Amino acid sequence: MSLRGRSLWPAPREFTVDSRRFARLDPRRVSHRFPGALGRRLNEDVEAFLRGGYAEYLEDRSETIPVWVWTNLLAHGTEADVRRASGDMRTAGLTCQWRDARAYLATELLAAVEREHGSLAELQRRALIPLELELAAWPGVTNWSPQHLVTAVLAGLCADQRSRNR
């Protein structure tokens, strides 16, 4: 699968976070740089994103949920969050289709962790965070259906597994 002629999943590489740069993104410190309502909103956005609850945060605010946001919980949530999401099937509506797709992916993610005898955090760092960032940066995903997202995430998990089996 490719986006604009390049591979959606480049050769696996270790995803690291420079702790000095991350400290500047600390939500508790954001409000000092952006006072007032803007700072509070930015603080809430960052907290929701980093804990993997950005889709629910946007939904609670009645805002449009971009396609890439449905990977946020998979990429940043705890194992308990992902387990909860795996059982989060709804009955009707467009948001429910996205939630069902995420529930299916959460189940597949937990199965992949179990198969590899690894940790969720490791798989998130290796495969899901880079995928989430790539999807967020690519405007072509705005027209995707839940099935497209499922296909992309499963392909990313398969590519990660293949690279680890070499």
C-alpha positions in Angstrom: 0.0 0.0 0.0 1.4 3.4 -0.8 0.6 7.1 -0.3 1.6 9.4 -3.1 4.1 6.9 -4.4 5.9 6.0 -1.2 5.4 3.1 1.1 2.9 3.6 3.9 5.1 1.6 6.2 8.8 2.4 5.8 11.4 0.0 7.0 10.8 -0.5 10.8 12.9 1.8 13.0 12.9 2.5 16.6 10.5 5.3 17.6 12.0 7.4 20.3 10.9 10.5 22.1 13.4 13.2 23.1 12.4 13.7 26.7 13.6 17.4 26.7 11.3 18.1 23.7 8.5 16.1 25.3 8.8 18.1 28.5 8.0 21.2 26.5 4.7 19.5 25.5 3.7 18.8 29.1 0.0 19.8 29.2 0.4 21.4 32.6 3.0 23.8 31.1 1.1 24.6 27.9 -1.4 27.0 29.7 1.6 29.2 30.8 2.5 29.9 27.1 -1.1 30.3 26.0 -3.1 32.1 28.6 -6.9 32.1 28.9 -9.3 30.0 27.0 -6.9 29.1 24.2 -4.4 27.7 26.8 -7.1 25.6 28.5 -8.4 24.3 25.2 -4.9 23.4 24.0 -4.2 21.8 27.4 -7.4 19.7 27.1 -6.6 18.7 23.5 -3.0 17.6 24.4 -4.2 15.6 27.4 -6.9 13.8 25.5 -4.5 13.0 22.6 -1.7 11.7 24.8 -4.0 9.4 26.9 -5.6 8.0 23.7 -9.0 9.5 24.3 -9.0 12.1 21.5 -12.0 10.6 19.6 -14.2 10.7 22.7 -13.0 14.2 23.6 -14.0 15.5 20.1 -17.3 13.5 20.3 -18.1 15.1 23.7 -17.6 18.5 22.2 -19.8 17.6 19.1 -16.8 18.2 16.8 -16.0 16.3 13.6 -13.7 13.3 14.2 -11.0 13.1 11.6 -10.3 9.5 10.3 -6.8 9.3 11.8 -8.2 10.0 15.3 -9.8 6.6 15.4 -6.2 5.2 15.7 -5.4 7.4 18.7 -6.6 5.0 21.4 -4.8 2.1 19.6 -1.6 4.1 19.5 -1.6 5.7 23.0 -4.1 3.9 25.2 -3.2 1.6 28.0 -3.9 -2.1 27.8 -7.0 -1.6 29.9 -8.2 1.1 27.5 -7.6 -1.1 24.5 -9.5 -4.0 26.1 -12.4 -1.7 26.9 -12.4 -0.5 23.3 -12.4 -4.1 22.0 -15.9 -4.5 23.5 -17.2 -1.1 22.4 -19.6 -2.1 19.7 -22.6 0.2 19.0 -25.8 -0.4 17.1 -26.4 2.5 14.7 -25.0 5.6 13.1 -21.8 6.7 11.3 -19.8 7.2 14.5 -20.8 3.7 15.5 -19.3 2.3 12.3 -16.0 3.9 13.2 -16.3 2.7 16.8 -17.0 -0.9 15.5 -13.9 -0.6 13.3 -11.8 0.5 16.2 -13.2 -2.3 18.4 -12.3 -4.8 15.8 -8.8 -3.3 15.5 -8.4 -3.3 19.3 -9.2 -7.0 19.4 -6.6 -7.7 16.6 -4.1 -5.5 18.4 -4.4 -7.5 21.7 -4.2 -10.7 19.7 -1.0 -9.5 18.0 0.6 -8.6 21.4 -0.3 -12.0 22.7 1.1 -13.8 19.6 4.4 -11.9 19.9 4.6 -12.3 23.6 5.6 -8.6 23.7 4.2 -5.5 25.2 1.5 -3.3 23.9 3.7 -0.2 24.5 6.4 -1.7 22.3 4.0 -2.5 19.5 2.5 1.0 19.8 5.9 2.6 19.6 7.1 0.5 16.7 4.0 0.4 14.5 0.9 2.4 15.6 2.3 5.8 16.6 4.2 6.1 13.3 1.1 5.0 11.4 -1.1 7.5 13.3 1.3 10.3 12.5 1.4 9.4 8.9 -2.4 9.2 8.6 -2.8 12.6 10.4 -0.4 14.2 7.9 -1.9 12.7 4.8 -5.0 14.6 3.4 -6.1 11.6 1.3 -7.5 9.7 4.4 -10.4 12.2 4.8 -12.3 10.2 2.2 -11.7 6.8 3.8 -14.4 4.5 5.1 -14.0 2.5 8.3 -13.0 -0.5 6.1 -10.1 1.5 4.6 -8.8 2.3 8.1 -9.1 -1.4 9.2 -7.2 -2.5 6.1 -4.4 0.1 6.7 -4.0 -0.7 10.4 -4.0 -4.5 9.8 -1.5 -4.1 7.0 0.7 -2.1 9.3 0.5 -4.8 12.0 1.3 -7.5 9.4 4.3 -5.5 8.1 5.6 -5.0 11.6 5.2 -8.8 12.3 7.0 -9.7 9.1 9.9 -7.3 9.9 10.3 -8.9 13.3 10.3 -12.4 11.9 13.2 -11.7 9.6 
